[in-house]
Each structure stands twice: as C-alpha cells, then as structure tokens.
Amino acid sequence: MTPDPASFDELVADGEGAPVEGWDFSWFEGRAREERTPWGYALTAAERLGTAEAAVDLVLSRHPVVTAWDEVARLLVPGGTLLTQQVGPGTHRELIDFLMGPQPVNPARDPRHEVAAATAAGLDVLDLQEARCRVELDDVGAVVHFLRKVPWTVPGFTVDAYRDRLRRLHEQISRDGPFVSTSVRYLLEARRAG
C-alpha cells in the first residue's frame, strides 16, 4: 500500500512543530513507547534517598554526558555511594543506521570504561547491570520530534537533509507497523572506601 503523500507531510509538520524545550516527553503519548529498565532507576534512586543521612553520602546521576569520577570521589564521604544510570553503546543504532547508513559505535559509551575510571578515582564498583530496551516509534512525526528533542542521536538532523530517508521510513511504518529501535542503558553503583 502506498501511503498518502499528504499524511507524510502532515506527520512531519507535526513533529517539526512540537516544542522541544525541557525534558518533557509527554508529546509522545500514544505515538511512541520505550521499555523500562528492569532496575527502575527512579524508584531505586528514591529508595536510596530515603536512607541518605548527610548531604554527600549519596550522589545520583542519570544519563550524564560525562561523569567526573575524581570529583565524585572527592565529594563522597567514606562509605558514600554513587548510583548512576548511563546511556550505553549502540543506543538507537537501528534508527541511526536507517537514516545515516552504518555508523561506528561510540566506544566511549562502553561501561567497562566507566568501571575503569571509577576504579582509578578510588571507588569500589559494587554493581553493574546492562539492559537493552525496546523503543517503538509509531509514525514519522514521532521520529522527527525525537530527533529534534534528542539532537545528538543524528547530529545536524534537519527534515530537509533527511526528507528522502524519512519518506522511506514513513513507507516502512505504513507497511510494517512501528519502527523498532533499541535504547541501551546500564546501572553502575560505586562506593568510596570507608
């Protein structure tokens, strides 16, 4: 079935017109879904906050661009812990490769590098868990909005530059259903020696 060209244009315009300020993802309701990690970072962090007794016996960090391990080690009291959820290597590989062609995976996102950096800063790594979470994007408008909201996924993304690939993606979604991508996450817990 050939999709209606107007529906492609309408969906793209909808994704382009949606505001991207802030970190609110409610616009995606009914248009995209992301499977949650098995550890549930928000709940785990809330539980840890309930046991924190000093300002810096707990550091929480979710999806940092860079972790300043030496600074974390300096701030934590002896016995204090860091709980961080980070974006792992190959996140949204399917979407990136569809739009840009095969791309190398960023080795800096490998959790082994973070474990080595935490250890080098004098922290003991207590736990490391990894998860691959399914992401479903129901229409090309959701893809456009996602790429505008999270611009580092496809650097320099514009609808004009990717219009042909977006049209192919729209045709694929119309034919096969939601586009499926994968978000890679890992949870790392480290403690400063007491």
Stockholm file with secondary structure:
# STOCKHOLM 1.0

chainA/1-194         MTPDPASFDELVADGEGAPVEGWDFSWFEGRAREERTPWGYALTAAERLGTAEAAVDLVLSRHPVVTAWDEVARLLVPGGTLLTQQVGPGTHRELIDFLMGPQPVNPARDPRHEVAAATAAGLDVLDLQEARCRVELDDVGAVVHFLRKVPWTVPGFTVDAYRDRLRRLHEQISRDGPFVSTSVRYLLEARRAG
#=GR chainA/1-194 SS CCCCHHHHHHHHHHHHHSCCCTTCCGGGTTTEEECCCTTCHHHHHHHHHHHCCSTTSEEEEESCSCCCHHHHHHHSCTTCEEEEEEECTTTTHHHHHHHHCSCCCCGGGCHHHHHHHHHHTTEEEEEEEEEEEEEEECSHHHHHHHHHHSTTSSTTCCHHHHHHHHHHHHHHHHHHCSEEEEEEEEEEEEEECC
#=GC SS_cons         CCCCHHHHHHHHHHHHHSCCCTTCCGGGTTTEEECCCTTCHHHHHHHHHHHCCSTTSEEEEESCSCCCHHHHHHHSCTTCEEEEEEECTTTTHHHHHHHHCSCCCCGGGCHHHHHHHHHHTTEEEEEEEEEEEEEEECSHHHHHHHHHHSTTSSTTCCHHHHHHHHHHHHHHHHHHCSEEEEEEEEEEEEEECC
//
